[in-house]
Amino acid sequence: MASQNIQEQQYYQEGRAIQLIRCIPPTDEERKNPRFVPQLEIDREAKQIIAERFETPISVIVYVGNMGVGKSKLATMTITALEKEQHHQTAQMFRSGAGANGVTQGVWMWSEPLQHPKQETNESGSILILDCEGMGDLDENTGANLYLFCMLISTAFVVILRPSRVDRYQCNRLYQALYRFERMRAQYVLPNLWLLPLDLPEFVYSDPKTSEDVPISEEQWINNIFTVDEENNRLSNDETQALKNRYKYITDILPKIRAANIHHLPPSLHSNSRKLDTYSLLRSKESDLYATSITIAIKKFLANGGKRLLGSIAQNMFVRPSEFAELMDDLIQVINRDPVPNPDELINQYLTNRFTAELEKEYVTRFEHDLMNYVTKQCEKLSGLQKPPSDEQIATIIGEMAHQRDQNHEKQGCIQLIRCIPPTDEERKNPQYVPQLEINQQAQQIISDRFEAPISIIVYAGNMGVGKSKLATVTVAALEKEPHGTDLLWFRSGAGTNAVTQGVWMWCEPLRHPDQDEQTKGSILVLDCEGMDNLDENTAANLYFFCMIISTAFVVVLRPARIDRFQCDRLYLALRRFEFMKSFHVLPNVWLLPLDLPKFLHIDPDTGDDIEISKEEWLHKIFSVNDERNNLSSAHNQRLKEQYEYITQLPKIFERIHGTSRQTYSSKTKLRKL
C-alpha cells in the first residue's frame, strides 16, 4: 500500500499534459435548438493542481489558432525550453500530429509549474502553459466561448499564424469572441493579444517591384495583417466591407496588439512521435537558434509580470493560484448560462471581496498614466508633421515608379496569364453580375509561338499563403536544364498578409519532362493560381473551373494536410460547373499535394503517434467527417458530408495524391509522377 501511494505521488508531481477544459458534445436535439448554449466543463484534478502546486505571481500563456498550425508542437517546445532539467516521460507531452482531424480537444494544460527564464531557482512565481483546440472545425458559439474563456484567464493570449496572416475566417473567430466584451463594464479584462507567425523569423513584406521579402517593423507588419489590400482584393463589396469593419473592430477594442517571431523548427524536431527526445534535441547545436528565439518570445509574453485579478492592473493585485482555480470554475458557469455571456457580476465580486481600496488607488494611477501617454503621443505627432510634397515632386515620383514597372515587366520570367477584373460598386450590388476574367494577349502569344506539342500543364491551386508560388518556382528550377538569367524573375511569393499572386501566372519558358531527351518534342507549362480563400465564391469557382479544364494536372496544395470545409466549398462550387456540360472526358486530373507530409499518416488514438497509412486510407480520412469529435451544427455537418461525397463520387477525381516534405519538395521524382 505504501508503495502504491509513493507511485501515485510521483505520478501526480511529474509533469504531464492533462485536459483542463472539455467541450461537451451536444445531442442531436440540442443541435437543432437555436437557443442552445454550448457547454464547457472544467477538470477537477487540473483545477486542484493549479490551486495547490502553482505559486503567485502566476503567468498564463495560452496558444490558440486554426487547427493544424502547430500549437501543440509549440506548447511542447515552450515547456522543453523552460525546463531546467528533464523529469517527465516524453509520451506525456502535448499530443500533436499530421492527421486530418484535430488532435487537441478543448483546452489542455501542463501540470508542472514552470519558471520565468529570468528567474533564479529560489524566486517565486509560476508559468502555466495552455494549449487550446483549433478553432476551424468548432461551431461559432463554441469557438467564441472557448476563446472568451482563454482571453479572460490568460496573461498572454498568443494567436499562432501559419501562413503569417489573419485571414477572414480567423478574423471572424476573433471578432465573435471579442464581441462578448461589449456588454462588460469591468475594466482591464481585455487580453494581451500576441500574434506569433510560424516560419517567419523576422517581420517582412513582399516588395511589389522586386518580389523579394523586405524587413519591416513590428508595427508595420501588424498594420498589414489587419488591412484589406484594396488593389488586389477580389471579395464582393459586402464581404470587403464586413472584413474591414471587423479588422477595425479588433484593432480598436484591444488596448494593445503585439507580435513576436521564432526561428524555423529544426528538421530533427519535425516528428510527432511520442517517443521523441525533445529535451536533448532542443539543446543540440542544430536547434540553438530555434531554442534562443523561443526563450526571447517567452520573455516578451511575460513582460508584464504575471496574471492580475480580472479588472485589475496594479502590481499588488496578482491573482492567487487557489483564487485563480475558483475563478476559472465560476467563469465556466457564467459562460454555460448565457448565449452571450457577461461575467461582470463575477468580476466585481472577486474585486470587491479583496481589493476595494487597491482599486481606487489603481484607477487614479492608471488615469494619470494614460493621460500622460496621450499627451506625449499627441505632442510627438504634432512635432513630426512636415510640409506635403509639391505637385512636381509627386509627378516625378509617379514617373519613376512607372519606369521601374516597365523595366520589371520586360525582365519577368513569369507573367500574368489570367486577370480577375475587379467589379465596380454597381456591379458588386447587382445579384446577376458575372465575375469577369481577362486573358493576357502577350502570354497567349508566348504559348502559341514558343511551346511544342504535346503540351503538359501543371496548375498549382489552393488556399492563400500555403506555398503555391514557392512550389511553382521550385518546380521550374527542378525542370530547367541550366540556370536562367538573373534578369528573369521567379513567381512572386512572400510572407505578407495580403495575397501576392493575382489571377493566374505562367512561366514563359517551355520546360522539358524530367524523363525526356533533348531531341524529344513536348513542353511543360507551369501555372500558379491565386489563393481562393480571399476571392468571392463565384470568382473563385470560375477561376478553378478555368484551371481544371485547361490543366493536365490540377494540383491542390494543402497546408495543413487536410481539406477543410472552406476548401471543400470552393472545390464543390467549381465542380458543379461541370454538371451542365455534355462533353465527355473534361473532368480534371486532380492531385492533392500536402506540404510538410513526406508520408501519409494518421494519429493513433491510443499512443498519439503518427502511423503510416496507405494513400487510399489517407484519402478516405481527408474526405470524411469525424462524427465523434465533430462540433459543427447539424446543418453544417450534413452539408459538409454531402459535399465530400459529391466530390469523391466523380470519376477518378482524386485517385492521385502525394506528400512532400519541406526538405525535399524540389525532387524530380514527384514531377515525374505528375
VENKADA-V529896 format. One record per pair of residues at least 6 apart in sequence whose C-alpha atoms are under 7 Angstrom apart, sorted by the first residue. I is the first residue (numbers start at 1). J is the second residue. D is the distance in Angstrom with one decimal. If there is no record, write none. Layout:
# VENKADA-V529896
i/j/d
I/J/D
I/J/D
This chain:
# VENKADA-V529896
i/j/d
14/87/6.9
14/88/5.8
14/112/6.9
15/88/5.6
15/110/6.6
15/111/5.3
15/112/4.6
16/92/4.9
16/93/5.9
16/110/5.7
16/111/5.5
17/92/5.9
17/93/5.5
17/94/5.5
17/108/6.5
17/109/5.6
17/110/4.7
17/111/6.2
18/46/7.0
18/108/5.5
18/109/5.6
18/110/6.5
18/111/6.8
19/43/6.8
19/107/6.0
19/108/4.2
19/109/6.2
20/42/5.7
20/43/5.2
20/46/5.6
20/107/5.5
20/108/5.1
20/109/6.0
21/40/6.6
21/41/5.5
21/42/4.7
21/43/6.2
21/106/5.4
21/107/4.8
21/108/6.8
22/40/5.7
22/41/5.1
22/42/6.5
22/105/6.9
22/106/4.7
22/107/6.7
23/39/6.2
23/40/4.8
23/41/6.5
23/106/5.5
24/39/5.6
24/40/5.9
24/41/7.0
25/631/6.7
30/36/5.9
31/633/5.8
31/634/5.9
32/634/6.9
37/336/6.3
37/337/7.0
37/338/6.5
37/339/5.4
38/141/6.9
38/142/5.6
38/336/6.6
39/336/5.2
40/332/6.4
40/336/6.5
41/332/7.0
42/329/6.5
47/325/5.4
49/111/6.8
50/321/6.1
50/325/6.3
51/321/4.9
51/322/4.0
51/325/5.7
52/322/6.9
53/113/7.0
54/113/5.7
54/126/5.8
54/321/6.0
55/124/6.5
55/125/4.9
55/126/5.4
55/321/6.2
56/124/6.8
56/125/4.9
56/126/6.7
56/318/6.9
56/320/5.6
56/321/6.5
57/125/4.7
57/126/6.5
57/306/5.2
57/307/6.6
57/318/5.7
57/319/6.9
58/125/5.7
58/126/4.9
58/127/5.8
58/306/5.4
58/307/5.7
58/321/6.8
59/126/6.2
59/127/4.7
59/128/6.0
59/155/5.6
59/302/6.9
59/306/4.4
59/307/5.2
60/127/5.9
60/128/4.8
60/129/6.1
60/154/4.9
60/155/4.8
60/156/6.4
60/307/6.8
61/128/6.3
61/129/5.1
61/130/6.1
61/154/6.0
61/155/5.9
61/156/4.9
61/157/6.3
62/129/6.3
62/130/4.7
62/131/6.0
62/132/6.9
62/150/6.7
62/154/6.2
62/156/6.3
62/157/5.2
62/158/5.9
63/71/6.0
63/130/6.3
63/131/5.2
63/132/6.0
63/157/6.6
63/158/5.0
63/159/6.2
63/160/6.7
64/71/6.7
64/131/6.8
64/132/5.2
64/134/6.7
64/158/6.1
64/159/5.0
64/160/6.1
65/134/5.7
65/135/6.3
65/159/5.2
65/160/5.1
65/161/6.7
66/134/4.7
66/135/5.2
66/136/5.3
67/102/6.2
67/134/3.8
67/135/6.0
67/136/5.6
68/102/7.0
68/560/5.6
69/160/7.0
69/161/6.8
69/162/5.7
69/560/6.7
71/131/6.7
71/160/6.6
72/94/5.7
72/95/6.4
72/96/5.5
72/131/6.1
73/96/5.9
75/129/7.0
75/131/6.5
76/93/6.2
76/94/5.9
78/294/6.7
80/278/6.9
80/279/5.6
81/291/6.5
81/295/6.8
82/114/6.5
82/115/6.8
82/117/6.5
83/114/6.8
86/279/6.6
90/274/6.0
90/275/5.7
90/276/6.6
90/277/6.5
91/274/4.6
91/275/5.9
95/103/6.6
95/104/6.9
95/608/6.1
96/103/6.1
96/272/6.0
97/103/6.7
97/272/5.5
97/603/6.0
97/610/6.1
98/561/6.8
98/601/6.4
98/602/6.4
98/610/7.0
99/601/6.2
99/602/4.5
99/603/5.7
100/561/6.2
100/562/4.9
100/621/6.5
100/622/5.8
102/134/6.9
104/133/5.0
105/133/5.2
106/132/6.1
106/133/5.1
107/130/6.6
107/131/5.6
107/132/4.4
107/133/6.0
108/130/5.6
108/131/5.1
108/132/6.5
109/129/5.7
109/130/4.5
109/131/6.3
110/128/6.7
110/129/5.7
110/130/6.8
113/126/5.3
113/127/5.8
113/128/6.3
114/126/5.4
114/127/4.8
114/128/6.8
115/125/6.8
115/126/5.3
115/127/5.8
116/127/6.7
117/295/7.0
117/299/6.9
135/143/5.8
137/631/6.7
137/632/6.7
138/631/5.1
138/632/5.8
139/631/5.9
139/632/4.8
139/633/6.4
144/173/6.4
144/176/5.6
144/177/4.4
145/177/6.6
145/335/6.8
147/177/5.8
148/177/5.3
151/157/6.0
151/191/5.2
152/189/6.3
152/190/6.9
152/191/6.4
154/191/6.9
155/192/6.6
155/306/6.4
155/307/5.2
156/192/5.3
156/193/6.4
156/194/6.7
156/301/5.6
157/191/6.3
157/192/5.9
157/193/5.0
157/194/6.0
158/193/6.1
158/194/4.6
158/195/5.8
158/196/6.6
159/194/6.1
159/195/5.0
159/196/6.0
160/195/6.3
160/196/4.9
160/197/5.9
161/196/6.0
161/197/4.5
161/198/6.1
162/197/6.0
162/198/5.7
163/465/5.3
163/466/6.3
164/197/4.9
164/198/6.9
164/495/6.2
164/496/6.8
164/497/6.3
165/225/5.6
165/497/4.5
166/225/6.0
168/243/6.5
171/246/7.0
171/247/7.0
175/246/6.3
175/250/6.4
180/340/6.2
180/341/6.7
183/342/6.4
184/342/5.9
184/344/5.6
185/344/6.4
186/311/5.7
186/344/5.9
187/311/5.0
188/310/6.9
188/311/4.7
188/312/5.9
188/313/6.9
189/310/5.7
189/311/5.3
190/254/6.5
192/256/6.6
192/257/6.9
193/256/6.9
193/257/5.2
193/258/6.4
194/257/6.0
194/258/4.8
194/259/5.2
195/258/6.3
195/259/4.5
195/260/6.5
196/259/5.9
196/260/5.3
196/261/6.1
197/261/6.5
198/262/6.8
199/263/6.7
199/264/5.2
200/261/6.4
200/262/6.9
200/263/6.9
201/261/5.3
201/262/5.3
201/263/4.7
201/264/6.8
202/215/6.9
202/261/6.1
203/215/5.6
203/216/5.6
203/217/6.5
203/218/6.4
203/221/6.3
204/213/5.6
204/214/5.1
204/215/4.2
204/216/5.3
204/495/6.5
204/496/6.6
205/213/5.3
205/214/5.4
205/215/6.7
205/216/7.0
205/494/6.6
205/495/6.0
205/496/4.5
206/212/5.5
206/213/4.6
206/214/6.2
206/494/5.1
206/495/6.8
206/496/6.0
207/213/6.2
207/214/6.3
209/405/6.9
211/492/5.3
211/493/6.8
213/494/6.0
218/259/6.5
224/497/6.0
225/497/5.1
226/247/5.3
228/244/6.5
229/498/6.2
232/502/6.7
234/422/6.6
234/534/6.6
234/535/4.7
234/536/6.2
235/534/6.4
235/535/5.0
235/536/4.5
236/428/5.9
236/536/5.8
237/425/6.8
237/428/5.6
260/297/6.0
261/297/6.9
262/290/6.6
262/293/4.9
262/294/5.8
263/289/6.5
263/290/4.8
263/293/5.9
264/290/6.4
265/290/6.4
266/286/6.9
266/287/6.0
269/278/7.0
272/609/6.4
272/610/6.3
273/609/4.8
273/610/6.2
274/608/6.4
274/609/5.6
281/287/7.0
282/291/6.2
306/318/6.7
307/318/5.7
307/319/6.1
308/317/5.6
308/318/4.2
308/319/5.2
309/317/6.1
309/318/5.8
309/319/4.7
310/347/6.1
311/347/6.7
314/362/5.8
331/343/6.9
334/341/6.3
334/343/6.2
335/341/5.1
411/487/5.4
411/488/5.0
411/489/6.6
412/488/4.9
412/489/4.7
413/488/4.5
413/489/4.9
413/490/6.2
413/507/6.1
413/508/5.8
414/489/6.5
414/490/6.2
414/491/6.0
414/505/6.6
414/506/5.4
414/507/4.3
414/508/5.6
415/443/6.9
415/505/5.5
415/506/5.6
415/507/6.7
415/508/6.9
416/440/6.7
416/504/6.0
416/505/4.2
416/506/6.2
417/439/5.7
417/440/5.1
417/443/5.6
417/504/5.5
417/505/5.1
417/506/6.1
418/437/6.6
418/438/5.5
418/439/4.6
418/440/6.1
418/503/5.3
418/504/4.9
418/505/6.9
419/437/5.7
419/438/5.1
419/439/6.4
419/502/6.9
419/503/4.7
419/504/6.7
420/436/6.2
420/437/4.7
420/438/6.4
420/503/5.6
421/436/5.5
421/437/5.9
421/438/6.9
427/433/5.9
435/538/6.8
435/539/5.6
446/508/6.8
450/510/6.9
451/510/5.6
451/523/5.8
452/521/6.5
452/522/4.9
452/523/5.4
453/521/6.7
453/522/4.7
453/523/6.6
454/522/4.6
454/523/6.5
455/522/5.6
455/523/4.8
455/524/5.7
456/523/6.2
456/524/4.7
456/525/6.1
456/552/5.6
457/524/5.8
457/525/4.7
457/526/6.0
457/551/5.0
457/552/4.8
457/553/6.4
458/525/6.3
458/526/5.0
458/527/6.1
458/551/6.1
458/552/6.0
458/553/4.9
458/554/6.3
459/526/6.2
459/527/4.7
459/528/6.0
459/529/6.9
459/547/6.8
459/551/6.2
459/553/6.3
459/554/5.1
459/555/5.8
460/468/5.9
460/527/6.3
460/528/5.2
460/529/5.9
460/554/6.5
460/555/5.0
460/556/6.2
460/557/6.7
461/468/6.7
461/528/6.8
461/529/5.2
461/531/6.8
461/555/6.0
461/556/4.9
461/557/6.1
462/531/5.6
462/532/6.3
462/556/5.2
462/557/5.2
462/558/6.7
463/531/4.6
463/532/5.3
463/533/5.5
464/499/6.4
464/531/3.8
464/532/6.3
464/533/6.2
466/558/6.7
466/559/5.6
468/528/6.7
468/557/6.5
469/491/5.7
469/492/6.3
469/493/5.5
469/528/6.1
470/493/6.0
472/491/7.0
472/526/6.9
472/528/6.4
473/490/6.0
473/491/5.8
474/666/5.5
475/666/6.3
478/666/6.1
478/668/6.3
479/511/6.3
479/512/6.5
479/514/6.4
480/511/6.5
492/500/6.5
492/501/6.7
493/500/6.1
494/500/6.8
501/530/5.1
502/530/5.2
503/529/6.1
503/530/5.1
504/527/6.6
504/528/5.6
504/529/4.5
504/530/6.0
505/527/5.6
505/528/5.1
505/529/6.5
506/526/5.8
506/527/4.5
506/528/6.3
507/525/6.7
507/526/5.8
507/527/6.8
510/523/5.3
510/524/5.9
510/525/6.3
511/523/5.3
511/524/4.8
511/525/6.7
512/522/6.9
512/523/5.4
512/524/5.9
513/524/6.7
514/668/6.8
514/672/6.3
532/540/5.6
537/570/7.0
540/570/6.9
541/570/6.2
541/573/5.6
541/574/4.3
542/574/6.6
544/574/5.8
545/574/5.3
548/554/6.0
548/588/5.2
549/586/6.4
549/587/6.9
549/588/6.2
551/588/6.9
552/589/6.5
553/589/5.3
553/590/6.0
553/591/6.8
553/674/6.5
554/588/6.6
554/589/6.0
554/590/4.7
554/591/6.0
555/590/5.9
555/591/4.6
555/592/5.9
555/593/6.6
556/591/6.0
556/592/5.0
556/593/6.0
557/592/6.2
557/593/4.8
557/594/5.9
557/595/7.0
558/593/5.9
558/594/4.4
558/595/6.0
559/594/6.0
559/595/5.6
561/594/4.9
561/595/6.9
562/622/5.6
563/622/6.0
565/640/6.5
568/643/7.0
572/643/6.3
572/647/6.5
588/653/7.0
589/653/6.2
590/653/5.8
590/654/5.6
590/656/6.8
591/654/6.2
591/656/5.1
591/657/5.0
592/656/7.0
592/657/4.6
592/658/6.4
593/657/6.1
593/658/5.3
593/659/5.5
593/660/7.0
594/659/5.1
594/660/6.3
595/659/6.4
595/660/5.2
595/661/5.9
595/662/7.0
596/660/5.8
596/661/4.2
596/662/5.4
597/659/5.2
597/660/5.2
597/661/5.3
598/659/5.0
598/660/4.5
598/661/4.7
599/612/6.7
599/659/5.9
600/612/5.7
600/613/5.6
600/614/6.5
600/615/6.4
600/618/6.2
600/659/6.8
601/610/5.8
601/611/5.2
601/612/4.5
601/613/5.4
601/618/6.9
602/610/5.5
602/611/5.4
602/612/6.7
602/613/6.9
603/609/5.6
603/610/4.7
603/611/6.0
604/610/6.3
604/611/6.3
623/644/5.4
625/641/6.5
648/654/6.9
